[in-house]
Amino acid sequence: MLLPHNEERLAQVQAALAEQARASEPEVRNLGPVLDLSRPLPLEFRGYTYLVPPVPFVFGVRLVGLQERVRRLQDRPDSPESLDELQAILEEAVELFPRLARPTGWRRLFRRVLPNPFRSASEFEIGELIGFFSGCRMRSRVRHPAPEMAPHR
């Protein structure tokens, strides 16, 4: 059975429903800091600027492993073997850095053919760079399976 409708009453009901919908939507907050999570960090090295996007998780784990190997070396007495291991650690770190930092300006166009800018870094600079990259945000592509939902009763 169709009932005659009242235009004023219908407008009131629609306005009340629209107000309820607006009240139930969460307010967007902290949008700026969330967007900052993916923004590259600037790195100044020997007069050149590099942009460092979030470090891939695998590289972050490798950096932590390098730091741990250096800590273990500090506990051992100096020997030719420990110096060889330190040199291997520094070389591994230097080979890792260009994958983490992207040059800016014209150098970004030729980054694949230019030599590794970190190759001539001193031990102190390599330590500083390891600390910088270790402090950068990390990203992980690990996917967690969704939890199974309990049956609805």
N, C-alpha and C positions, 0 to 999 in steps of 0.2 A: 504494500500500500504506500503510495507516495504522499508525503506530507508537504504542505506548502512551506517554503523556507523564507526566513526573514533575513534580508541582506545585512542588516546591522548585526544581528546575532552571529551570522556566518563570518563576518569580518572580525568580530571580537574573538571567536574561537580560533581563527587563523592567526591572529596577532598573538594570542596566548601560546599557541603551539610553536610559533616562530621564536618567541621569547624563551620558551623551555629549551629549544634546540640550541640557541645561543648560550644559555646558561650551562648546558651540559658539555659544551666544547671546551677543552683545556686551553689555557692561555699559553701562547708560545713564549718561552723565556730562554735566556742564555743562548740565543741563536749565534751571536758573534763568537763566543768561546768555542762553540761546537764547530763552526766553520774554520776557526783557527787550528783545529786539530789536523786538518789536511793541508794547511798552508806551508810551503817550504820555508825552512829557516835559512837565513843568510850565513855564509861562512867566509871570512876574510883570511886568505892565505897568501903570503908574499906579494901583497899588492893587488891580488885578483879576487873577485867575488865569485863565490859558488853558491848555488841553491841546493839545499839538502831536503828532499821530501822525506816523509816518514820512512824510517829504515825497515826493510823487510825483516821479518822475524828470524829467518835463517841467518842473515848477516849479523843481527843483534846477538844471537847465540854464539856465532864465531868470534865476535868482539869480546864477549864475556870470557870465552875460552882463552883468547889471547891474553887477557888481563890475568887470568888465573895462572897461566903458564909463566908469566913474568913474576907473579908473586912467589911461585914455587922456586924459581931461579934465585930470587933474593935470599931464600933460606939456605941455599947451597953455597959451599965455598967456591971461590973463583977457580976456574980450570979451563983448559982449552975447549972441553966439551960443552961447558955452560956458555962460553962465548959463541960457539957455533950455534947452539940452540937459540941464544938471544938474536943472533943474526937471522936465523930462519924465521923467528917470530916477527922481527921488524920487516923482513921482506914480504911475509904473508900479509901483514897489515898494509904495507904500501901498495900491494896489488889489489887490495880490497877497497881502498879509498876512492878511486875513480868511479867505481860502481855506485857509490853512495852520494857523491857530490857532482852536480851538473854545472859546468861553466856558464857564464852569462855573456851577453854581447856576441861579437863575431866569433868568439872562440867556441861557442856552443855548436856552431855549424860544422866545425872541423874537429870536434872532440874525439872522433873515432880515429883520426889520423895523427893528431898531435901526440907527442910523447907524454907519458904519465907525469903530471906536474908535481906529484908527491915523491917521486923517486929520489930527489936530492934532499929530502927533509932530514933534519938531524934527529938523533934519538929523542931529544927533548920535544921537538915538534911532533914526532910520531906519537909520543906519549900523550901530548895535548890533543892531537886529533883523535886518538882512540877514546880519550875521555869525552870529547865533544860528541862523537858519533854514538857513544854509549848512552849519553844523556838525551839524545834525540828520541822523539816519539817512534814507536815501532808499530808496524802493521802486520797482521797475521791473516792468512787466508784459510785458517783452520775452520772447518764447518762442524758444528756440533749437531748431532741428530736431534730432531724435535722430540720432546718427551711424549710418551704415549698418554693419551687422554683416557681418563676413567670413563666407563660407559655412563651415559646420562640415564638417570632413573626417573 
